[in-house]
Amino acid sequence: MIVNQRKLRNRLRARGRALGDIRDERSGIQVMYHLTELAAYEHWHRLLFTRFLTENNLLITDEANSSVPVTLEECEELAPELVARDGQELACRFAGLTLPGVFRKDDPVLDLPIAINDQVELRKLLASLPPDCFRADNALWTYQFWQAQRKDEVNKSGKKIGANELSPVTQLFTEDYMVEFLLHNTLGAWWAGKIGTIAAATELEARARTGLPARDGLPALIWTYLRFVKVEAASCRFDSVEAASCRVNTETHQNGASTCEEKRQDAASTLHVAVARLLGYQWPRQTGSSFPDCPALGPDGLETFADEDGIVCLPPLNRKQPAVARLRQLLNAALGSIDERTLITAAEPKGSKSKALEDWLRDEFFEQHAKLFHDRPFIWHIWDGRADGFHALVNYHKLDHATLQKPTYSYLGDWIQQQANDAKADKPGAAERLGSACALEKKLAAILEGEAPLDIFVRWKPIKNQTQGWHPDLHDGVRLNIRPFLQAPDVGKKDAGLLRTKPDVKWEKDRGKEPIRDKADYPWFWCEDEPGTDPFGGKEFTGNRWNDVHLTLARKKAARN
């Protein structure tokens, strides 16, 4: 083995170890799984990108050859002169220079020659792809399918996604405009935030005023995708969306009222933020957290509108105003005069059927909220199944055992008394509302008790540590703690239990295998099939990560004793 080959071997071994290939200290033999996969990927990757550049007239020569555009045919002519085996090899060399971030010069796998027969097969495969594959606007999005077969194998295996499985099941390329959007609305937003509020006639002018000037041979940069919001309509002053979402603007107007710009572009509309504030939520910086160049904030005046218990009923109960009246008061204090229809439309880009704020709160808020937060809602809409019945929005993070008793007995008790009085007076619909409310009260009481199937189950906790009754651990997450409310008998929507609509929450078996656990404490990890209620496990440990398990109170109490 010549010196250069030995050096390449050492570099390849080091690259493999960095990827996770293990070397046996005694024999000196090193496995090559990760290195082999990387080499195959990088060489095919370079061929594909070279074809992409040539089909789009983006391939250029190196500096020694004047950095001019070049075609594959011209590369064939230049190959002998530039000591390349053929035009394809030379084109790949130029592609590496054109995209140094993609094809790193110091990566030894690109110095590793591929067998001639394998090169022929790869080039045949590349040549079989029609030019339109590389010229379409979304050509590079198809790049994620290069490991489609491997992706299917990983998904079917049910194994936990680790380093070896990550690349096949994720997208491997992101187009420039998406990268720029993220860059402009993070780094660009940070830069704009340092400048502060900007006086500009238009959003375009605001971008120009926050751009970076040309410097050190680099061209000027305009934050093309950076979005701004107008914070002072009269004087045309702008804040970046990121700055506006982090900062509460308390500049005093002539009427003495303070304004609040709490808006997150493409993440939450004003209405959703307002409902969250009404239920007691705040921005992190308002709870004492701080970030670079973004110090913690003091009170903004909206704290007085938040419900102390995190319970806001849609009808007026317990001497409290209806939810819509409280929401309007908060919005008026924050924004001044409001156009309700505009706010409702902004809350759902696909369109809203609600014509008034009370309709939106009752019929659409919870479904939108669940989608907005990827089916992990932190504001829950509990109801009795009737549009004219009992409705309450509750703050999940405050919903402990004592707090859940309030809608169950206090608020719902007040509602039941009202309907009982109306039923005695023969008011239309009162008897039906009374029946629905009483049924809801029994179901909420059953959740408080926590008997299966309205129990909370957390697979990583032994039986003795499983909660008895409604005592949720917030660290276990919405997915597990919401189960009793969804598995209670439906009051309205199918499979939604006591909630207004059903978030897309499942308790299927999770990927991966659990390390060995004691059978007495974790019998569900010893089950080959669905454990069901009060499982005792089989003879063999399976490690299956079951989540749809139920434990009776008697079983939990016995484990504690």
C-alpha positions in Angstrom: 0.0 0.0 0.0 1.5 3.3 -1.1 1.7 6.3 1.2 -1.3 8.2 -0.3 -3.5 5.1 0.0 -2.5 4.6 3.6 -3.3 8.2 4.4 -6.7 7.9 2.6 -7.4 4.7 4.6 -6.7 6.5 7.9 -8.9 9.4 6.9 -11.7 7.0 5.9 -11.4 5.2 9.2 -11.5 8.4 11.2 -14.6 9.5 9.1 -16.3 6.2 9.9 -15.6 6.4 13.6 -17.1 9.9 13.6 -20.2 8.5 12.1 -20.4 5.7 14.6 -18.5 2.8 13.1 -16.8 0.8 15.9 -13.3 -0.4 15.8 -12.3 -3.6 17.7 -9.3 -2.6 19.9 -7.8 -6.2 19.8 -8.1 -7.0 16.1 -8.0 -3.5 14.8 -10.9 -4.4 12.5 -13.4 -1.6 12.1 -17.0 -2.1 10.9 -17.9 0.0 7.8 -21.7 0.2 7.9 -21.9 4.0 8.3 -18.9 4.7 6.1 -20.3 2.5 3.3 -23.7 4.2 3.4 -22.1 7.6 3.4 -19.8 6.8 0.4 -22.7 5.5 -1.6 -24.8 8.5 -0.7 -22.2 11.1 -1.5 -21.2 9.7 -4.8 -24.8 9.4 -6.0 -25.5 12.7 -4.5 -22.8 14.3 -6.5 -24.0 12.7 -9.8 -27.5 13.9 -9.2 -26.5 17.5 -8.4 -24.1 17.6 -11.3 -27.0 16.6 -13.6 -29.2 19.2 -11.9 -26.6 21.9 -12.5 -26.0 21.0 -16.2 -29.7 20.7 -17.0 -30.3 24.2 -15.6 -27.1 25.8 -17.1 -25.6 26.4 -13.7 -22.4 24.4 -14.0 -19.3 26.6 -14.2 -15.6 25.8 -14.6 -12.9 26.4 -11.9 -11.1 29.7 -11.5 -8.1 28.4 -13.5 -10.5 28.1 -16.4 -12.1 31.5 -16.0 -15.2 30.4 -14.0 -17.4 30.3 -17.1 -20.6 28.3 -17.7 -19.9 24.9 -19.2 -22.0 22.1 -20.6 -21.5 18.3 -20.2 -20.5 18.1 -23.8 -17.8 20.8 -23.3 -16.6 18.9 -20.2 -16.0 15.8 -22.5 -13.8 18.0 -24.7 -11.9 19.4 -21.7 -11.4 16.1 -19.9 -8.1 15.0 -21.4 -6.6 18.5 -21.0 -7.6 18.7 -17.3 -6.6 15.1 -16.5 -10.1 13.7 -16.0 -11.2 10.2 -17.0 -14.2 11.6 -18.9 -16.6 14.5 -19.1 -18.8 13.2 -16.3 -15.9 13.0 -13.9 -14.8 16.6 -14.8 -18.4 17.9 -14.4 -18.5 16.3 -10.9 -15.3 18.0 -10.1 -16.7 21.4 -11.2 -19.9 20.7 -9.3 -17.9 20.2 -6.1 -16.3 23.6 -6.7 -19.7 25.2 -7.4 -21.3 23.8 -4.3 -18.4 23.6 -1.7 -20.9 23.5 1.2 -22.5 20.4 -0.3 -19.3 18.6 -1.5 -16.7 19.3 1.1 -13.1 19.2 -0.1 -11.9 17.5 3.1 -14.4 14.6 2.9 -12.4 11.5 2.2 -15.3 9.5 0.8 -15.2 11.7 -2.4 -11.5 10.7 -2.8 -12.5 7.0 -2.7 -12.7 5.6 -6.3 -15.8 3.6 -7.1 -15.4 0.3 -9.1 -15.8 0.9 -12.9 -18.8 -1.5 -13.1 -20.6 0.3 -10.3 -19.9 3.7 -12.0 -21.4 2.3 -15.3 -24.6 1.2 -13.5 -25.0 4.5 -11.6 -24.5 6.6 -14.8 -27.0 4.4 -16.7 -29.5 5.1 -13.9 -28.8 8.8 -14.0 -29.1 8.9 -17.8 -32.5 7.2 -17.7 -34.0 10.2 -15.8 -35.6 12.6 -18.2 -34.4 16.3 -18.2 -37.8 17.5 -16.9 -37.1 15.8 -13.6 -34.3 18.3 -13.0 -35.9 21.4 -14.6 -39.2 21.4 -12.6 -39.6 24.1 -10.0 -39.9 21.5 -7.3 -37.2 19.2 -8.6 -35.2 19.1 -5.5 -38.1 18.2 -3.3 -38.1 14.7 -4.9 -34.7 14.3 -3.3 -36.3 13.1 -0.1 -37.3 9.9 -1.9 -33.9 8.6 -2.7 -34.2 6.1 0.2 -37.9 5.4 -0.2 -37.4 1.6 0.2 -35.3 2.1 3.3 -37.9 4.5 4.7 -40.6 1.9 4.3 -38.5 -0.7 6.0 -37.8 1.6 9.0 -41.5 2.6 9.4 -42.7 -1.0 9.2 -40.1 -2.2 11.8 -41.7 -0.2 14.6 -38.2 0.5 16.0 -37.4 3.7 17.8 -35.9 6.3 15.4 -32.2 6.6 16.1 -29.2 7.9 14.3 -29.2 5.1 11.8 -32.8 5.5 11.0 -33.1 9.3 11.0 -32.0 10.1 7.4 -34.3 7.7 5.6 -37.5 8.9 7.3 -36.8 12.7 7.1 -36.5 15.1 4.3 -32.9 15.6 3.1 -33.1 18.8 1.2 -34.7 22.2 1.8 -35.0 24.7 -1.0 -33.3 28.1 -0.8 -36.4 30.1 -0.3 -37.4 28.1 2.7 -33.9 28.5 4.2 -34.0 32.2 3.5 -37.5 32.5 5.1 -36.2 30.9 8.3 -33.0 32.9 8.2 -34.7 36.2 7.6 -37.3 35.7 10.3 -34.8 34.6 12.9 -31.5 36.4 12.4 -33.2 39.2 10.4 -35.9 39.6 13.1 -33.2 39.8 15.8 -31.4 42.5 13.8 -34.6 44.4 13.2 -35.4 44.1 16.9 -32.1 45.7 17.8 -33.0 48.7 15.6 -36.4 49.0 17.3 -39.6 50.5 15.9 -39.0 51.7 12.4 -40.6 54.8 10.7 -41.6 53.8 7.2 -44.4 54.3 4.8 -44.6 50.6 3.7 -43.5 47.2 4.8 -41.1 47.2 1.7 -39.5 50.4 3.0 -39.2 48.9 6.5 -37.2 46.0 5.0 -34.9 48.4 3.2 -34.2 50.3 6.4 -33.2 47.2 8.2 -31.1 45.7 5.5 -27.4 45.1 5.8 -25.0 47.3 3.8 -22.4 45.9 1.4 -19.2 45.1 3.4 -15.9 43.3 3.0 -16.6 42.3 -0.6 -20.0 40.9 0.3 -23.1 42.4 -1.4 -25.9 44.2 0.5 -28.6 42.1 2.0 -32.3 42.9 2.1 -34.4 40.7 4.4 -36.8 39.8 1.6 -39.0 37.4 3.7 -39.0 39.4 6.9 -42.5 40.3 7.9 -43.5 43.4 9.8 -46.6 44.6 11.6 -47.8 48.2 11.9 -47.8 49.2 15.5 -48.8 52.9 15.1 -51.2 53.4 12.2 -51.2 57.2 12.4 -47.4 57.5 12.1 -46.7 54.4 10.0 -44.3 52.9 12.5 -43.4 49.2 12.1 -42.0 46.4 14.2 -40.8 43.0 12.9 -43.4 40.3 13.7 -40.9 38.6 16.0 -40.3 41.7 17.9 -44.0 42.5 18.1 -44.8 39.0 19.3 -42.2 39.2 22.1 -42.8 42.8 23.1 -45.9 44.4 24.5 -46.1 47.9 23.2 -47.2 50.2 26.0 -46.8 53.6 24.4 -49.6 55.8 25.7 -52.1 57.3 23.3 -54.1 60.5 23.9 -56.9 58.6 25.5 -54.6 57.2 28.1 -55.2 53.5 27.1 -52.2 51.3 26.5 -52.0 49.2 23.4 -50.9 45.6 23.0 -49.5 44.0 19.9 -49.5 40.3 20.6 -49.3 38.7 17.2 -47.4 35.8 15.9 -47.2 35.6 12.1 -48.4 32.2 10.7 -48.6 30.8 14.2 -51.4 32.4 16.2 -54.0 35.1 15.4 -55.0 37.9 17.8 -58.1 36.0 18.9 -56.2 32.9 19.9 -53.7 34.9 21.9 -56.5 36.9 23.5 -58.3 33.7 24.6 -55.1 32.4 26.1 -54.5 35.6 28.0 -58.1 35.4 29.3 -57.4 31.9 30.6 -54.3 33.1 32.4 -51.5 32.4 30.0 -48.7 34.9 29.3 -45.7 35.3 27.0 -42.5 33.8 28.6 -40.9 37.2 29.0 -43.9 38.2 31.1 -43.3 35.4 33.5 -39.7 36.3 34.3 -37.9 34.7 31.4 -35.4 36.7 29.4 -33.4 36.2 26.1 -30.4 38.0 24.6 -31.4 41.6 23.9 -34.9 40.8 25.1 -35.1 41.4 28.9 -38.0 40.3 31.0 -41.2 42.4 30.8 -43.3 43.8 33.5 -47.1 43.8 33.7 -48.9 45.1 30.6 -52.3 45.7 32.2 -54.1 42.7 30.7 -53.4 40.5 33.8 -56.5 41.9 35.4 -58.7 40.2 32.7 -57.3 36.7 33.3 -59.4 34.3 35.3 -57.6 33.3 38.6 -58.8 29.7 38.4 -58.3 29.3 34.6 -62.0 28.6 34.1 -64.1 30.7 31.8 -67.7 29.6 31.2 -69.5 30.6 28.1 -72.8 31.3 29.9 -72.9 33.7 32.8 -72.4 31.6 36.0 -71.4 32.2 39.6 -71.9 36.0 39.2 -69.3 36.1 36.4 -69.9 37.5 33.0 -70.2 35.3 29.9 -66.9 34.4 28.2 -67.7 36.5 25.1 -68.2 39.7 27.2 -64.9 39.1 29.1 -63.1 38.5 25.8 -64.4 41.7 24.2 -63.3 43.7 27.2 -59.8 42.3 26.9 -59.6 42.9 23.2 -60.9 46.5 23.6 -58.3 47.2 26.3 -55.5 45.7 24.1 -56.4 46.9 20.7 -58.9 49.7 21.1 -61.9 49.4 18.6 -62.0 46.0 17.0 -63.7 44.5 13.9 -64.9 41.2 15.2 -65.5 39.7 11.7 -62.0 40.5 10.6 -60.6 38.9 13.8 -62.7 35.8 13.3 -61.6 35.5 9.6 -57.9 35.9 10.6 -58.3 33.1 13.2 -59.1 30.5 10.4 -57.4 31.1 7.0 -59.6 28.5 5.4 -62.7 30.4 6.3 -65.1 30.7 9.2 -68.8 30.1 9.4 -69.2 32.2 12.5 -70.7 35.6 12.2 -70.3 36.7 15.8 -67.6 36.2 18.5 -69.9 34.1 20.7 -70.5 31.7 17.8 -66.8 31.4 17.1 -66.0 30.7 20.8 -68.7 28.1 21.0 -68.3 26.3 17.7 -64.8 26.9 16.3 -62.3 28.0 18.8 -61.3 24.6 20.3 -60.9 22.8 17.0 -58.7 25.6 15.6 -56.7 25.7 18.9 -56.0 22.0 18.7 -54.9 22.2 15.1 -52.8 25.3 15.9 -50.8 23.4 18.6 -50.5 20.1 16.7 -53.3 18.3 18.6 -51.8 19.0 22.0 -54.4 21.6 23.2 -53.7 23.4 26.4 -57.1 25.1 26.6 -59.9 22.5 26.8 -63.5 23.1 25.9 -65.8 21.0 28.1 -69.5 20.9 27.2 -72.7 18.9 27.8 -73.4 18.2 24.1 -75.9 21.0 23.6 -75.3 24.3 21.7 -77.5 26.0 24.2 -76.1 24.0 27.1 -73.1 24.2 29.5 -69.7 25.2 28.0 -66.5 26.0 29.9 -63.0 26.7 28.7 -60.3 25.5 31.1 -56.6 26.1 31.5 -55.0 22.6 31.3 -52.0 23.7 33.3 -54.2 24.8 36.2 -56.6 21.8 36.1 -55.6 19.9 39.1 -58.0 17.8 41.3 -59.3 20.9 43.3 -59.7 23.0 40.2 -61.7 20.3 38.3 -64.1 20.2 41.2 -65.1 23.8 40.4 -66.6 23.3 37.0 -68.0 19.9 38.2 -69.9 21.2 41.2 -69.7 25.0 41.5 -70.2 26.3 37.9 -72.1 23.3 36.7 -74.1 23.3 39.9 -75.1 26.9 39.3 -76.1 26.0 35.8 -78.1 22.9 36.9 -80.0 25.1 39.5 -80.8 27.7 36.8 -82.2 24.9 34.5 -84.1 23.3 37.3 -85.8 26.7 38.1 -86.5 27.2 34.3 -87.9 23.7 34.0 -90.4 24.4 36.9 -91.4 27.5 35.0 -92.0 25.3 31.9 -89.4 27.3 29.8 -88.7 25.7 26.4 -85.7 23.4 26.4 -85.0 23.7 30.1 -85.8 20.1 31.0 -83.5 18.8 28.2 -80.7 21.2 29.3 -81.2 20.0 32.9 -80.8 16.4 31.9 -77.7 17.0 29.8 -76.1 19.0 32.6 -76.8 16.4 35.2 -75.3 13.7 32.9 -72.2 15.8 32.4 -71.8 16.3 36.2 -71.8 12.5 36.7 -69.1 12.0 34.0 -66.9 14.7 35.4 -67.3 13.2 38.9 -66.2 9.8 37.4 -63.0 11.5 36.0 -62.3 12.9 39.4 -62.6 9.4 40.9 -60.4 8.0 38.2 -61.8 4.4 37.9 -60.9 2.6 34.7 -61.5 3.4 31.9 -61.4 7.0 33.0 -57.9 6.6 34.5 -54.6 8.2 33.6 -51.9 5.7 32.6 -48.2 6.5 32.2 -46.2 3.5 30.9 -42.9 4.6 32.4 -44.2 4.7 35.9 -44.6 1.5 38.0 -48.1 0.6 39.2 -47.5 1.9 42.7 -46.8 5.4 41.2 -49.7 5.5 38.9 -52.1 8.3 39.9 -55.3 7.4 41.7 -58.1 9.7 40.5 -57.6 13.0 38.6 -54.1 14.1 39.8 -52.3 14.7 36.5 -48.6 15.2 36.3 -48.0 18.0 33.8 -44.6 16.5 32.9 -46.4 13.5 31.4 -47.9 15.7 28.7 -51.3 16.4 27.1 -51.4 13.2 25.2 -51.7 11.0 28.3 -53.6 13.4 30.6 -56.3 14.2 28.1 -57.4 10.5 27.8 -60.1 10.4 30.5 -61.9 13.4 28.9 -61.8 11.7 25.5 -62.7 8.2 26.7 -65.7 9.3 28.7 -69.0 8.5 27.0 -69.5 11.0 24.1 -71.8 13.9 24.9 -71.6 15.3 21.3 -69.0 14.6 18.7 -68.0 11.0 18.0 -64.9 9.9 20.1 -64.6 13.4 21.5 -65.9 12.4 25.0 -66.6 15.5 27.0 -64.6 17.9 24.7 -66.1 20.1 22.0 -64.2 18.3 19.2 -61.7 15.4 19.1 -58.0 16.3 18.7 -56.0 13.8 16.8 -54.7 12.0 19.8 -53.9 8.3 19.9 -52.5 5.9 22.5 -51.0 3.4 20.1 -47.9 1.5 20.8 -44.8 3.7 20.5 -41.7 2.9 18.6 -38.8 1.1 20.1 -38.4 -1.4 22.9 -38.2 -0.8 26.6 -35.1 -2.0 28.6 -35.9 -4.9 30.9 -38.3 -4.0 33.6 -39.6 -5.9 36.7 -42.8 -7.8 35.8 -44.6 -7.0 39.1 -44.1 -3.2 38.6 -44.5 -3.0 34.8 -46.5 -6.0 33.6 -47.5 -4.3 30.4 -43.9 -4.6 29.1 -44.4 -8.3 29.4 -47.4 -8.4 27.0 -47.2 -9.5 23.4 -50.7 -8.3 22.6 -52.7 -5.3 23.8 -52.6 -5.4 27.6 -56.2 -4.2 28.2 -57.2 -3.6 31.8 -55.1 -4.8 34.8 -52.6 -6.8 32.8 -50.3 -9.3 34.5 -48.0 -10.0 31.6 -46.8 -13.1 29.9 -43.9 -15.4 30.5 -41.4 -13.5 28.3 -40.4 -9.8 28.5 -41.3 -8.1 25.2 -40.5 -4.5 25.9 -43.5 -3.3 23.8 -44.2 0.3 24.6 -48.0 0.0 25.1 -49.9 3.2 26.0 -53.6 2.0 25.8 -53.5 0.3 29.2 -56.0 0.7 32.0 -55.5 0.0 35.7 -58.3 -0.2 38.2 -58.2 1.7 41.5 -58.1 -1.6 43.3 -55.0 -2.7 41.4 -53.2 0.6 42.1 -54.1 0.5 45.8 -53.0 -3.1 46.2 -49.6 -2.1 44.6 -49.1 0.7 47.0 -49.9 -1.4 50.0 
